[in-house]
Amino acid sequence: MERRNDAVIVGWAHTPFGKLEAEDIEALIASVGTEALEHAGVSPGDVDLVAVGVLNSGFSKQGFEAGLVSVAVPGLERTPAVRCENACASGSAALYTAMDAVAAGRARIALVIGAEKMTATPGVEVGDILLCGAYRKEEDGLPAGFAGIFGQIADSYFQKNGDKSEELAMIAAKNHRNGVDNPFAHLKKDVGVAFCNTVSDKNPRVAGPLRRTDCSLVSDGAAALVVTDRETAEALARAIAFRARAHKNDVFPLSRRDPTEFAGPRAAWDAAKEQAGVTLDDLDLVETHDCFTIAEMIEYEAMGLTPPGQGWKAIREGWTAKDGKMPVNPSGGLKSKGHPIGATGVSMHVLASMQLMGEAGGMQIPGANLAGVFNMGGAAVTSYCSILERVK
């Protein structure tokens, strides 16, 4: 199969996710920038471009995060840097921007940093800030913030396919169990299906049928990747290639589409599989965007694991467990790992790369050779799908 002239991943870094002592976004950028370059075996002077993925949108008065690279990472004071924002897919937007520069020959080595500082912002404000990922003209003012959007999606899905609350609880429990083995995870606790499926003081309803355990965590964190061309990678220690990468969008307002169809994610998955020349059965694992458990359930359908309306069968049958036929989120996903917005897409590619290098520790899927990554912005508005393989 003819391969496109694309970049490869040659190094990375990842902070723990959670309520971190890092004072601000500058400190988070600093915590991963130098470490990723050292892991790749390159110096700051080798870097031709830095792409920073961050949402912000009110989490900090300090915008212009690309400018922070010049003070956060020694040696990059004069290196071109750009900030990329694409809602919850800002990290993947930064990665693809860096890869485009390498593929075009405008950069030989690029550094990608995804970061977000969320926990210093009061909870009510967090909910409102995250509504920037919704079409505010029609979807603003929901009392549960962005969770209200996915609460409505869950309601619509249940109306079509029956109450699948228990299956959502099974997804939550799976990801919490997987997160126990993730050293970067915000919450490392195996809480079980019964707890996740029971409304209680510790697990209240948040929006529609969604309970707290159905919702990803508000977290701080950062992750970084170094990408370069294949020729340069030959002299370095490792190389993770993209068999495919696809970016698709859908119309922004939910009122103008079927919110349970996830047509954009399906288009991204279809394009990536076609470009890679593979079927879903060829993949050994998938890291997917479970901002809410209902999102993971519908993403099973979008990736082609089940027909539309039957995503719940995949978790019910155990297909997506670590020892199932298609392990999904062996890292614990956003549900357990946490969801510092700008860092998420970069983190997912780091964790998939670790799997392919056989360096994922307790998260490891034995013999992983091909991994899928799906990162989504908004309510299935912008979708990035990567298929990764180790080439060195």
Summary of the structure (lengths in Angstrom):
residues: 392
radius of gyration: 19.3
end to end distance: 18.5
largest distance: 57.4
contacts: 1533
relative contact order: 0.19
helix: 42%
strand: 18%
